Amino acid sequence: MNYKNYFSRRRFIQSLSLGASTPILGSMLNRIAMGAQGEIAPMRFLFVVEGNSVPPKQVHPEGIPFIE
């Protein structure tokens, strides 16, 4: 077997990208399956790390009371 052609850079990058995208695709497929069955997906939240020179009130979503 000619290992030089079998382990090419292109094959390595393709397998690496497929392995890295598996967790993302898995969660997306689970949400699609839940929607097809009529189930409600779990609530998600956004976690903002302060200290990036953005005031907290500026990034706070509307409709949720602001607690300082």
C-alpha positions as CSV (number, residue, x, y, z in Angstrom):
1,M,0.0,0.0,0.0
2,N,1.3,3.4,-0.9
3,Y,0.9,5.4,2.3
4,K,2.1,8.6,0.8
5,N,-1.1,8.9,-1.3
6,Y,-3.3,7.5,1.4
7,F,-2.4,10.0,4.1
8,S,-2.5,13.1,2.0
9,R,-2.9,16.6,3.4
10,R,-6.3,16.9,1.7
11,R,-7.6,13.7,3.2
12,F,-6.4,14.8,6.7
13,I,-8.1,18.2,6.5
14,Q,-11.4,16.6,5.2
15,S,-11.5,14.1,8.1
16,L,-10.5,16.8,10.6
17,S,-13.3,19.1,9.5
18,L,-15.8,16.3,9.5
19,G,-14.8,15.3,13.1
20,A,-15.0,18.9,14.3
21,S,-18.5,19.5,12.8
22,T,-20.0,16.4,14.3
23,P,-21.0,17.9,17.7
24,I,-22.6,20.9,15.9
25,L,-24.5,18.8,13.4
26,G,-25.7,16.4,16.1
27,S,-27.3,19.2,18.2
28,M,-28.9,20.7,15.1
29,L,-30.4,17.3,14.1
30,N,-31.7,16.8,17.6
31,R,-33.5,20.1,17.5
32,I,-35.0,19.3,14.1
33,A,-36.2,16.0,15.4
34,M,-37.7,17.5,18.5
35,G,-39.6,20.1,16.3
36,A,-40.9,17.3,14.1
37,Q,-42.3,15.5,17.1
38,G,-43.9,18.6,18.4
39,E,-41.7,18.9,21.5
40,I,-40.5,22.3,22.7
41,A,-36.7,22.7,22.6
42,P,-35.0,23.7,25.9
43,M,-34.5,27.3,26.6
44,R,-31.0,28.7,25.9
45,F,-29.3,31.8,27.4
46,L,-26.6,34.1,26.3
47,F,-23.7,34.6,28.8
48,V,-21.9,37.9,28.3
49,V,-18.6,38.4,30.1
50,E,-18.3,41.9,31.4
51,G,-15.1,43.8,31.3
52,N,-15.1,44.3,27.6
53,S,-15.9,48.1,27.9
54,V,-19.6,47.5,27.0
55,P,-22.1,48.7,29.6
56,P,-24.4,45.9,30.8
57,K,-27.5,47.9,30.1
58,Q,-26.4,48.3,26.4
59,V,-26.5,44.5,25.8
60,H,-29.4,43.6,28.0
61,P,-32.4,42.2,26.0
62,E,-35.8,43.9,26.1
63,G,-38.6,42.3,28.0
64,I,-36.4,41.0,30.8
65,P,-36.0,43.1,34.0
66,F,-32.5,44.4,34.5
67,I,-30.8,43.5,37.8
68,E,-27.7,45.5,38.4
